[in-house]
């Protein structure tokens, strides 16, 4: 397992465990980044004229917090379907 994580030797067990945690976090962030890139690419394949600047700025302005919560809650099934496609495409 340590070889898979590409964790080398460390002077103490606690230092080696810290390396495992750090490397695991790096790998999780890499996978999350790959997933977001794949999902964005999927959206752009359908909507190539999408305003990249507006979307990369996060949430659209002007809504109350409750409305953002409603939007997020209403997108769960759709988001799960898109994630499933991205996972399949990434071979995960």
N, C-alpha and C positions, 0 to 999 in steps of 0.2 A: 504494500500500500504506500509506503513512504517513497518508493521509487516512482510510483505513478504520480505522486504529488511533486516529484522532483525536489524532495527535501534531503539535503545532505547531512553530514554529521555536525553535531554541535557539542560543545564541551560538557553540558549537563542535560539531564532529561527535561528539565523545565524549559531550557532554551530550545531544545529540539521540538517540544510540544508547542512552543510559541511560533516556531517556524511552520509547523503543521497548520496551526490556526491561520497564520498569515497567508500561507499558500492556498489554503482552502478558500479563504475570502477572495483572494485574487482570482481563483478559478470561477467562483460564483459570480463575481463582477464581470468577468470575461463572457460567461454564458449569458448573463443578463444583457450585456451590451450587444452580443450577437443576436439575441432574441428581439430586442428593440429595433436593431437595424433591419432584420428580416421583416418585421411587421411594418415598419415605415416603407420599405421597398414594396411590400404587397399593396399598401395604400396607394403609393405613387404609381403602381402599375395600373390601377383603376382610375386614379385622379392625377394625371401627370401635370396638370396646370395648378395643382394645389399651392397655395402661398406658403412656401417653406419657412419664411421668416416669421409669419404669424404663428404657425404651429410650433416652431422651435422655441417660441417665447412662453410656452406653457398654456395654461387655461385662457380662454377668451375672456377679456375684461368685461365688467359691467354686471355680473351676476352677484346675487347675495350668496353667502356660504351655503345656505340650504339648497339653492338651485344647483350648485356644483355637486353637492351630495346626491341630489336626485339624478343628475346626469350620470354620475359615476355608478349609482345603483342600477340605473336602467341599462347600462352598457355591459353588465356582467356576463350575460349569456353570449352576446356578440363577441366580447373580448376573449372569453374562453374558447370560442370557436376559432378565432384568429390565432390564438396562442397554439391550439392544437395543430393548425396548419403549419405554423412556423416551426414547432417542435418536429413535426414529420419531415419538413423540408431540411431541417438541420440534422436530421438523423438521430434525434434524442428521444 
